Amino acid sequence: MDPIEELLEFDRENVAAAKAVEERIQQEGMAAGHTIRDVRVYRVLMPWVGTKRWDGSAEGFTFAEFETDKGLVGIAEGANSDLDELRAKVLGKNPFDTSIRAEMGLAYWDLSGKIADRPLGRHLHELFALQTPLAERVPMSAYTWYSFPDINGKNAVTFESYPEYLQGIIREHGFHNIKLSMCDFEPHRYIELVRNVRQAVGPDVDIRVDPHASWGEAQALRFMRGVEDCHIEWIEEPVGGRFDHIFRAGHRLRRLSPIPISSHAWLPPVVKQADNRGRYGDGTLHAALDADALRRYQPADISAPDAYAGPLALKRYYDAARFMGLGIGMHSAYELGPATAIRLHIAAFAFPYEMPYHIVWGRDRAFPPFSAHPLDAHYNQWEGDVIQGGKMIYDQGFLTVPTGPGLGVALDHERLAHYAHTKEKAAMHTRHIETIRATHLDALDWKVERGGWRRYKAE
């Protein structure tokens, strides 16, 4: 059979299994007979440790608690911030009513685990009847970047201090994997920086890099060849643009450099369609794989989807990636405690494929060795968290999968009040970042504009 047709058939089987699990969750949730009796919304402004490039010194989050008439509370991170609108849509309804799936978001999964009285990862592991291990701890990658000082004038990370900064967080948290965000300096300078970092952290810490799709193909290739001897775990989406261009560039770069490419666009790809299910709604579970793109390109080595696609969609992506011989990881958006918790649950049940003790020749569905990668995470860069107990603790670079029912975390109302979004706080952070943006290219010592022309400096 044609390899792509084999993949499509394999994927159809997996999608059918995932939809069966989805239907069972839906039926059991409706049968439990809960009704949403109250909704509470909280807006938070969470500071970064330092100022993230020219992006900002804090980020806004919205959380919601959906309380049922039987006393369960489901938590959503990234909820609708209009409380009146949210209440009008969900009050009096069963939280598993399909008409409000997009409004429930993460709370849908929190409540599904709580109704089953299981941690979400264990619940999904049992629903899929998996024979693989269920992880208790998940290795994490520490996202890092150049940082301007925060509003208190602290926590700057410069080109020169970057290696020492990494040594410090490795000592503090035990990280074995570091991710470098790379769109602060001109591309060629990152060759020097990566070499400095590799010398500082030694051979046993993996380094992955992320230009944020901000480079051209020639720039990416020049960088990749310049650091080939630095043992780079992967480079993520080096070239941007339309998906066809990303795939075409990745396909060529893989032929020209041994450095693996990670992608959150090639998972493998699905045919794009409208999705009204919202975050964690598993909408892409109902889209077909893009057979045309699969026949034309081989642009990535590692599948790294975002968790907000939904746990069932990610299980589908990982199974397809495994079939194709890709490694698996997980891309990070901006997550605090509840969204970090679902990432840990997904990895706990979906990552640890069973491996034979030796490689069997001709075995078409064996997971490639050494292909499960630590999860990307911005989590180490937040000043705090809003969950009970505060920020999760890194142990040797691992985070522990929460063991309580559902997501296994709960919002802390004192912390929500401490980090509450106010106009005064927002204005203070806005003034801070506007000051930085006015001079950031000078501070970063750019010789040319981002468009490519030599920078003109008025005398």
C-alpha positions, 0 to 999 in steps of 0.5 A: 500500500502507498505509505500515505494511504497507510498513514491515512488509514491508520489515522482514521482508526485513531480518530474513530477511537478518539471520537468514541472516547469523546462520545463516552465522556459526553454521555457520562457527563450529561448523565451525571446531571450537573447544572451550572449554578454560578460562574465567577470570572477573574482578570489577572496581570502576571508579571514576567521575571524581567521584561520579555524582549519588547513584548511587555513586562506582564501578561493578562489572563482571565480565569473562570470558575464554573460551579455546579449545583452538586458542588463541583467547580471546573476551572478555565484559563483563557475564559470569556472575560465578559461575566454577564455574557458568560452567565447568560450562555451557561447558567442553568445548563449541563456543563457537557451541553455541546452548545456551550463547549466553547464557553467551558474551555478548560473547565470541560476537562476539569469537570470530566475528571472530577465527575469520574473522580480521577486525575484527568491523565489517568481518566484518559489513559483508562478510557483509551485502555492504554497498556503503556505507562502513566507518567508521574513526572514530566521533564520540562524545557526552560524557555529563556530569552534576552530580558530588559529590566522589569519595572523595578529595574531588576532581572535583566539578561544581556548578551554577555550575562545570558550564559551565567543566567542559564547556569543559575536557573540550572542550579536552582531548578535542575533543568536538563533542557534549555530553550533559547528564544532567538529574535532579539539580536541579528541572526548571525550573533546567535551563532556566537551566543549558542557557542557561549551557552554550550560552553557554559552549560556543558555537554549534558544539557540539551539546547533547543532554539526558536527564531519564532519563524522570523528568519529567511531560509538563507539566514536559517541555514547560515545559523544551522551550519554555524552551530552544527557542532554544538549538539542542538536538540532542535530548531523550531519553525525557523522560517515563517510565512504561509504554511506552504512556504513553511513546509517548503523551507523546512523540507529544504533545510532538513536536506541541508543540515543535520539539526532536527526541525520542530514544528507546531504547524506540521503535526502532521498537517490537517485540512484547515476548517472552521472551528467553533469549539474554542480552546481545548475543544478538539475541533481539529479531531474532525478535520482530515489529514492533508494528504496533498501536503504529506505527499509533497513535503517532509519538513519536520522531525518533531511534532510539537502541537499546542495543548489548547488543540485539546487532549484528544486532538493531541493524542491523534497528532502524536499517534500519527507522528509516531507512525511517521517516525517523528519525535514528539514534544509540546509547544508552549503558549503562555500558561499559568497553573491550570493550563500547565496542569492539562499539559502535564496530564496530556503528556502523562497519558499520551507520551510514554509509548511502549518500547521494545528492548531492541529495535525489530527490523521491519516493525512499522509502528514501533516508536523511534528511540529517544524521540520523546522530548521535554515539554516547552514551558514559559512557566519558569519565567512567571513571577508567580501563579494563581493556584493554591500552593503557588507555583509548581516546583521543579525537581531536577527539571521535572514537574509532578503531574497533579494527583487530584481529580480533574486538573488537580489544581484549584485557584487561590483567591488571595493570589487572584486578588494580589495579581488582579488586573487593574487600570493602574497596573496595566498603565504602569507596565504599558509606560515601561514597555513603550519606553523600551520600544523607543530604543530597543534596537539601539540597546540590542546593538542592531546594525541594520533595520529588521527589514534589511537596510542599514540603520540610520542614526540621526546625529 
